[in-house]
């Protein structure tokens, strides 16, 4: 097979085998040292978030002799930095440095620099130039593909997190709360256990927003959320379900104790904008107060209304049903 065709075929197979940066680019470097008979190959990456170039991979039988490759060639003002700046291949010290350039949206972007060791300092033949250019193009595509895959994965993870998280406080959102409440109730039903649902309402939040502004009001909500997150147990779940409403799902019989710990922590918060911070809370328990998620929410809201009636900063329980005489 023609050497160039062989290089392209093996390079394409390497790219198709993995979109992982180390696997794909490392495979291409090994291809360079094997198919082209080169003693050393390295890739230096241009990180979009950093100014300096970073040596990412080095392969080949001559790698031990190139231990100082990064400091000697990849430092500021070195041949690799110059290749990255002017995007023109250069030779010297038995190495050829090739810019790795990709195009996206019609704009050329530097991905890094491919460095290959050659025997002697003679100019490469036309065939060698063609093969080195093909290898550089394959390597640039491999780097770009790996970066796009990483970006897609990060974006997917971000969307997944945003779908379950309240953006202001970082707590779980109402969607996540509802799912976890159903799961905990199902578990408690199977095991004969208890679950407490506590609804917290920040006292006077509307007045705070009107008096000192929504930015200060948001600070209050974040402060309350921080106390909630710090006060609960690992088995508990806290969420923000409305403008100034938070909930706690507490498996077991200790829901009221945890809720009181939250209230004490919030009472100790410093004032914001000259206004003290307090919350009222209502607790309801499964199965004693309700047998379904919706009924438990109704009972916890009734308990919250009782706490508001009694005064701010308190913990209420569902009203006891009147017994028939």
PyMOL commands that set and color helices and strands:
alter all, ss='L'
color gray80, all
select helices_A, chain A and resi 3-17+21-35+64-66+69-73+79-86+126-164+174-191+205-212+214-231+255-267+293-310
alter helices_A, ss='H'
color red, helices_A
select strands_A, chain A and resi 41-46+53-59+90-92+95-104+107-117+195-202+237-240+245-251+279-286+315-317
alter strands_A, ss='S'
color yellow, strands_A
deselect
rebuild
show_as cartoon
